[in-house]
Amino acid sequence: MMGEYILYFQGKIIGGIYNDRLLVKSVQSAISLMQTATYELPYEGAKEMLLVEDIDNRDFLCNLFLSMYEELPAPKKKKTTSKK
């Protein structure tokens, strides 16, 4: 169902590694940094994500992740169950 690895950046899900491909969420900042990027499905039934091809460029990846951070949703709170 899901890919091999989910990638978190400062507590938020930024993307993942699916079938040896780095895919990130398609937020506006990522789209503007990767204007020629292709959209791909990480797995059947999932939303399209952006394929990151420049995976060896550390400066680019750092800039990409930092620029995406503010647009990413906050992690969902886990429900706590109280013991009676």
Backbone as CSV, one residue per row, in Angstrom:
resi,resn,N_x,N_y,N_z,CA_x,CA_y,CA_z,C_x,C_y,C_z
1,MET,0.819,-1.183,0.000,0.000,0.000,0.000,0.867,1.252,0.000
2,MET,1.594,1.499,1.069,2.420,2.708,1.148,3.840,2.392,0.715
3,GLY,4.606,3.459,0.531,5.979,3.319,0.068,6.919,2.826,1.140
4,GLU,8.172,2.930,0.826,9.192,2.386,1.694,9.490,3.260,2.907
5,TYR,9.570,4.583,2.702,9.931,5.481,3.800,9.110,6.767,3.722
6,ILE,8.640,7.233,4.860,7.996,8.539,4.969,9.059,9.487,5.523
7,LEU,9.183,10.665,4.933,10.187,11.633,5.368,9.539,12.746,6.181
8,TYR,10.096,12.978,7.362,9.644,14.049,8.241,10.703,15.140,8.265
9,PHE,10.250,16.389,8.350,11.150,17.516,8.515,10.597,18.362,9.648
10,GLN,11.328,18.445,10.722,10.930,19.181,11.917,9.511,18.805,12.357
11,GLY,9.226,17.513,12.337,7.961,16.992,12.840,6.812,16.962,11.851
12,LYS,7.021,17.450,10.638,5.960,17.453,9.628,6.333,16.512,8.493
13,ILE,5.332,15.853,7.922,5.582,14.968,6.790,5.814,15.826,5.555
14,ILE,6.967,15.625,4.929,7.339,16.421,3.765,7.252,15.617,2.477
15,GLY,7.344,14.309,2.586,7.297,13.456,1.403,7.701,12.051,1.768
16,GLY,8.296,11.367,0.807,8.720,10.004,1.065,9.550,9.446,-0.073
17,ILE,10.059,8.255,0.168,10.805,7.526,-0.857,9.943,6.343,-1.252
18,TYR,9.510,6.345,-2.498,8.610,5.330,-3.024,9.239,4.723,-4.270
19,ASN,9.479,3.431,-4.239,10.068,2.731,-5.392,11.308,3.453,-5.913
20,ASP,12.222,3.768,-5.003,13.491,4.433,-5.330,13.310,5.819,-5.952
21,ARG,12.220,6.505,-5.608,11.980,7.873,-6.072,11.717,8.750,-4.863
22,LEU,12.317,9.947,-4.854,12.037,10.932,-3.814,10.866,11.777,-4.289
23,LEU,9.750,11.696,-3.572,8.562,12.468,-3.897,8.235,13.368,-2.718
24,VAL,7.880,14.622,-3.005,7.502,15.567,-1.956,6.083,16.050,-2.218
25,LYS,5.452,16.548,-1.164,4.102,17.074,-1.287,4.106,18.260,-2.241
26,SER,3.023,18.407,-2.972,2.959,19.467,-3.982,2.374,20.750,-3.397
27,VAL,3.152,21.385,-2.536,2.781,22.688,-1.994,3.347,23.764,-2.914
28,GLN,2.814,24.976,-2.827,3.167,26.042,-3.765,4.662,26.348,-3.791
29,SER,5.316,26.347,-2.655,6.753,26.665,-2.645,7.561,25.602,-3.387
30,ALA,7.189,24.350,-3.266,7.888,23.281,-3.995,7.635,23.401,-5.493
31,ILE,6.414,23.733,-5.844,6.074,23.897,-7.258,6.888,25.035,-7.871
32,SER,7.037,26.138,-7.134,7.784,27.275,-7.672,9.286,26.990,-7.762
33,LEU,9.818,26.174,-6.865,11.248,25.825,-6.922,11.550,24.776,-7.993
34,MET,10.556,23.942,-8.300,10.750,22.863,-9.275,9.700,23.001,-10.376
35,GLN,9.801,24.039,-11.156,8.787,24.347,-12.156,8.660,23.303,-13.252
36,THR,9.706,22.538,-13.488,9.651,21.515,-14.536,9.466,20.106,-13.960
37,ALA,9.200,20.021,-12.676,9.048,18.705,-12.034,7.797,17.993,-12.546
38,THR,7.877,16.682,-12.559,6.722,15.887,-12.967,5.956,15.437,-11.735
39,TYR,4.669,15.229,-11.922,3.815,14.720,-10.863,3.727,13.213,-11.015
40,GLU,3.892,12.508,-9.890,3.813,11.049,-9.919,3.030,10.559,-8.719
41,LEU,2.467,9.378,-8.868,1.739,8.753,-7.769,2.698,7.905,-6.948
42,PRO,2.718,8.089,-5.634,3.591,7.253,-4.811,3.105,5.802,-4.775
43,TYR,1.794,5.633,-4.783,1.175,4.307,-4.810,-0.255,4.489,-5.294
44,GLU,-0.875,3.416,-5.691,-2.241,3.452,-6.224,-3.208,4.055,-5.207
45,GLY,-3.987,5.018,-5.651,-4.986,5.642,-4.800,-4.492,6.840,-4.013
46,ALA,-3.231,7.191,-4.142,-2.659,8.333,-3.405,-2.767,9.608,-4.232
47,LYS,-2.537,10.740,-3.571,-2.479,12.017,-4.272,-1.152,12.122,-5.008
48,GLU,-1.163,12.863,-6.111,0.069,13.066,-6.859,1.056,13.894,-6.045
49,MET,2.327,13.576,-6.210,3.403,14.283,-5.531,4.439,14.690,-6.572
50,LEU,5.317,15.599,-6.181,6.364,16.073,-7.090,7.596,15.176,-7.015
51,LEU,8.106,14.794,-8.166,9.318,13.997,-8.240,10.525,14.916,-8.130
52,VAL,11.398,14.637,-7.165,12.637,15.406,-6.992,13.745,14.655,-7.717
53,GLU,14.281,15.273,-8.753,15.323,14.617,-9.538,16.721,15.017,-9.104
54,ASP,16.872,16.193,-8.519,18.194,16.711,-8.132,18.523,16.261,-6.697
55,ILE,18.590,14.952,-6.495,18.728,14.422,-5.133,20.153,14.497,-4.595
56,ASP,21.117,14.770,-5.436,22.507,14.856,-4.982,22.932,16.272,-4.613
57,ASN,22.035,17.235,-4.789,22.345,18.633,-4.516,21.842,18.992,-3.114
58,ARG,22.737,18.948,-2.154,22.378,19.176,-0.751,21.779,20.563,-0.532
59,ASP,22.373,21.580,-1.135,21.870,22.948,-0.968,20.438,23.072,-1.490
60,PHE,20.174,22.464,-2.636,18.824,22.505,-3.197,17.824,21.823,-2.270
61,LEU,18.175,20.635,-1.765,17.260,19.899,-0.885,16.993,20.665,0.405
62,CYS,18.022,21.257,0.985,17.843,22.053,2.209,16.916,23.232,1.944
63,ASN,17.144,23.936,0.853,16.303,25.071,0.484,14.865,24.624,0.218
64,LEU,14.702,23.498,-0.459,13.374,22.960,-0.750,12.620,22.649,0.535
65,PHE,13.240,21.914,1.430,12.576,21.521,2.672,12.260,22.735,3.545
66,LEU,13.203,23.673,3.649,12.964,24.873,4.450,11.828,25.718,3.880
67,SER,11.766,25.826,2.573,10.715,26.635,1.960,9.345,25.964,2.077
68,MET,9.300,24.650,2.091,8.035,23.915,2.180,7.461,23.899,3.585
69,TYR,8.302,24.012,4.586,7.902,23.770,5.973,6.664,24.553,6.405
70,GLU,6.618,25.843,6.152,5.501,26.681,6.614,4.173,26.282,5.985
71,GLU,4.212,25.743,4.779,2.983,25.375,4.075,2.448,24.003,4.464
72,LEU,3.265,23.208,5.103,2.849,21.852,5.449,1.915,21.871,6.655
73,PRO,0.929,20.980,6.668,0.014,20.943,7.815,0.722,20.437,9.069
74,ALA,0.241,20.916,10.207,0.783,20.450,11.487,0.386,18.987,11.682
75,PRO,1.208,18.241,12.398,0.862,16.838,12.654,-0.444,16.749,13.443
76,LYS,-1.195,15.716,13.144,-2.451,15.508,13.865,-2.156,15.051,15.285
77,LYS,-2.935,15.543,16.213,-2.785,15.134,17.601,-3.276,13.710,17.773
78,LYS,-2.528,12.929,18.509,-2.956,11.559,18.793,-3.978,11.593,19.902
79,LYS,-4.990,10.779,19.743,-6.016,10.688,20.777,-5.446,9.902,21.958
80,THR,-5.668,10.433,23.132,-5.228,9.721,24.326,-6.424,9.033,24.946
81,THR,-6.203,7.847,25.385,-7.272,7.110,26.045,-6.965,7.058,27.532
82,SER,-7.961,7.339,28.304,-7.763,7.292,29.746,-8.160,5.919,30.270
83,LYS,-7.365,5.430,31.175,-7.647,4.132,31.775,-8.580,4.334,32.957
84,LYS,-9.579,3.501,33.045,-10.514,3.593,34.157,-10.252,2.537,35.198
